[in-house]
Amino acid sequence: MSDALVTGKPTVMLVHGAFADGSSWNLVIERLQAKGLNVMAPAVPLRGISSDAAYVAALLEETPGPVLAVGHSYGGAVISNAVSEAKNVVGLVFVCAFAPEEGQLLGEVAATSKDSVLMSTLIPHHLAVANGGQQILEFTIDPERFHDAFASDLPEEQAAVLAATQRPVAEPAFSEPSRAPAWNDVPS
């Protein structure tokens, strides 16, 4: 039986943002585990809001006991869309995260930000998909501008490692409309 079921403590699901993976939560995971909490930080596929939300929703369904869903940046939009159907999510936490309204597009929100230079640093990649050869549009952050656009609070050397290991984000992450947000109904 899961510790979450025995102790009544929720499992903390940490959902990373765009251009990253679950390891971006490593220091947080260590601290939460030291407090005796169950923690998971899945690698979100970064294929688009609806696809990524469906992936996280499936993980939530498989997680026994209560879950506290935590999203960073793009991960906030993912949890906002994923937990609408989940009966075991007891709360949402947004860490410097998008919390879009219904119908909102993240590309429009990010483009109008007065604080972010991210959109101007994106490099488009037109990649052929192996099964059928159709092209998909993905974006990465220009490695030369990664520190200032994405990780300005980190030492340059650490930001350079993150730039080298960044994960591409498919265009639908920026262009798909958000569904009715779970934060209307779930404590946030």
N, C-alpha and C positions, 0 to 999 in steps of 0.2 A: 504494500500500500504506500502511496506517495506521502512524503513528509507533509505536504500541503494539506492532505486529508487528515492526517493524524493530529497536526498541531493547529489546524484552522488558519494558518498563515497563508496568505495568497502567494501564488507563483507570480513573480515579477517578469513580464515579457518586455524586453528592451528592443525596440524597433529602430534601427539605424536610419540615417538619412541617405540622400543621393550621394553617389561617388564614393561611398564607404561600404563597410561590412560590419558584421557583428563584433569584430574585435575592437571597434572604436569604443565599445563599452567596457573593455577589460578592467580598468581601474574601478569602475562602478560595480562591476560583477564581484570583484574581490571583496569590496566593502559590504555588499549585500549578503554574500555568502558567509562572511565573518559574523554577521548578525543572525545566521541560521535560516535565511530565506532561500527558497527555491528560485532560481533565476534561469532564464533562457534568453538568448540573443540570436535569433535566427538570421540567416543571410537572406535578405529580401531580394528577389530577382531583379528589381529595378527595370521592369518592362512596361509599367504604366500604372496609373491609379487603380483601375478596376482589376487588372491582373494581380498586382501586388496585394491589394486588399483581399482578394479571394484566397490567395496563398496564406496570408496571415490569419484570415477567418478559419481556414481549415486547420491550422496549427492550434488556434484557440479552442476549436471543437474537440481536438484530441487531448487537450491539457485538462487533467482532472482537478477538481476543486476550483476555488475562486482565483481569478487572475486580475492583476493590476497591469494594464497596458500602458507602456511609456514610449513616446515617440519623440525623436529628435529631428528637426528640420522637416524634410520630406516624409519622414516616419510619422509625423503628426497627422499629415493628410491620410496616410495609409491606415493608421488606427482609427481615425475619424470615420473612414469608410468601412473598415473591417468589422468593427464590433457591434454594428447595428443589429445583427442577427444573433450574436453570441449571448447566451444566457448566463455564462459564468464570469463575465467581466464585471468587476465591482467598482472600477474607477479608471479614469484616464489621466495621464500626466503628460503635459506638453513641455518639452525642454527646448527652448529657442526653436519652436516648431510652428509649422503651418497648421492652422485650424480652420480650414476653408468652410465657407457657407455653401449651401446647396447650389450647384451650377457653376461655382467659381472655378477658374482655370489657374493652376499654379504659375504657368508661364506669364499670365497677365499680372498676377500679384507680384511676382518677382521682378518683372520688368518695370513696375511703377515704384519699387522700393527706393527710397532716398538714401538708405544706409548700405545697400549691397551693390557690389560691382560684379557679382557672379555672372550675370547674363552676358556681360561684355567679354568674359574670359573663356566662354565655351567654344570648343572646337568641334564642328560637325564631322561625323564619320558615316559614310554610306557603305554599309557592309552587306555582303550577300549572305543570305541565310542558306545553310547547307541543304535543307530539305525543300528543294524547288527553286533555289537561286534568286528569289525575289530580294530586293534590297530593303533594309530597314535603316532608319536614321537614328544614330546614337550620338551622345555628346560626352566629351570629357573636358576637364578644365586644363587650360594651357599650363603645363608644368612650370613655365617661367613666371606665371602669375598666381600659382596655386597658394603660396604663403599668404599673400595679401587678400586674395579673394575668398579663401576657404579656411585657413588655419593660422590666422595672424596672431593668435594667442600662444602659439607653439614656437619653440626654437626653429630657426631656418632648417637645420639638419633634419629634425623630425618631420617638418612639413615636406621636405624633399622626399623622404621615404614614403609618406602618404601620397604624394603626387605620383610617384613611380608605381604605386600599388592601387591607385584609384580604380573604381569599377565604373564602366560606362553606363549611362542612363539612356533608355530608349525615349524617343520623342513623346509618346503618349503620356509620360509622367508630367509633362508640361501642358499638354493640350486636351486631356480628357476632363470633362466636367466632374466635379465632386458630387457625390450623392448626398442625401440628407445626412447631416453630421450626427454622429452618436453622442457628441457632447451636449446635444439638446436633451437627452434622456438619461445619460450616465454621469454620475458625479465626476467632475473634472477639476 
